[in-house]
C-alpha cells in the first residue's frame, strides 16, 4: 500500500517544480544529448521529490537542483561510457555513431571551434565556466556548489577565459581582418 503524500508537500513541490523546471531543463540540454536531457531533468526532480525536506529555500533552490542535475548527468555519462563498447561494435558493422548535441545546436565553423575550445578545458573548469557564463550563477553560489572557496572559483574562471582566449586567438585574428575598416580604426 502506498503512503499518502501530505497536500502541503505536493503544493510546495509543484510550485518549486514550475519555477525551476525551465532552468534545469536548459542546464541538462547544454550538457547532454537532446534525447537524454528530458530524462536527466525528470530524474533530477525525482531525486528532489525524495529529498524535498533537504531542499533549501530560494534563492538557493536552483543551485541545489543544479547540483542534483550534475550528479544525474554524471551517472548518465558513466552509462554512456559503458555503452561505448557497444557503439564500437556497431561502428565495425557500419552503423553511424550518434550526433553530438553541440553539432546540432552550433552550425557555423566558428561555433564548432568555440565548442572544441571549451571541451579542451578540464572537466571541473568547464563546469565552473558553464555555471558562470551559461547558467548565470553568482561566483559565491558556484563556490558552494563545487565545494570550493570563492577565490578558487575566481581563479578557475580567470584561467579558463585565458585558455579560451589563447585557443581562439587565430579565430579572433581572422575576425579582425574581416571587420569593417571603421572598427579597425577605433571608430563607432
Helices and strands as residue ranges (DSSP letters): H 7-29, H 34-50, G 52-54, H 60-92, H 101-105, H 109-119, H 123-133, H 139-146, H 150-178, H 181-184
